[in-house]
Amino acid sequence: MRIELASGAKSQLDEAIAYIGADDPAAALRMYERLDAAFRRVARYPKSGRKLLDWPQTGYREVIVHPFRVFYRCEGDVLWIVGVWHGAQRPDRPTG
């Protein structure tokens, strides 16, 4: 399964990694690697994430990569990452 990031998710990921990297570049790299590993794991097991409790009707799922919530959906052979939210934030409804 191919992994794609929706534009909003790409921006969220970039901002999160830049924020962490401003204080600790090594920590930013570790966080990016953890998120990337989660993306690849979900691509292998797309139903492993739980359905979104916030918006159950959407068909989106999430995995937790502490402290982030990663929202995703599958379309054919593409895994779309649609949101990367810090757990302390109240996420908007995912789009993408």
Rosetta blueprint (number, residue, H / E / L):
1 M L
2 R E
3 I E
4 E E
5 L E
6 A L
7 S H
8 G H
9 A H
10 K H
11 S H
12 Q H
13 L H
14 D H
15 E H
16 A H
17 I H
18 A H
19 Y H
20 I H
21 G H
22 A H
23 D H
24 D L
25 P H
26 A H
27 A H
28 A H
29 L H
30 R H
31 M H
32 Y H
33 E H
34 R H
35 L H
36 D H
37 A H
38 A H
39 F H
40 R H
41 R H
42 V H
43 A H
44 R H
45 Y L
46 P H
47 K H
48 S H
49 G L
50 R E
51 K E
52 L L
53 L L
54 D L
55 W L
56 P H
57 Q H
58 T H
59 G L
60 Y L
61 R E
62 E E
63 V E
64 I E
65 V E
66 H L
67 P L
68 F E
69 R E
70 V E
71 F E
72 Y E
73 R E
74 C E
75 E E
76 G L
77 D L
78 V E
79 L E
80 W E
81 I E
82 V E
83 G E
84 V E
85 W E
86 H E
87 G L
88 A L
89 Q L
90 R L
91 P L
92 D L
93 R L
94 P L
95 T L
96 G L
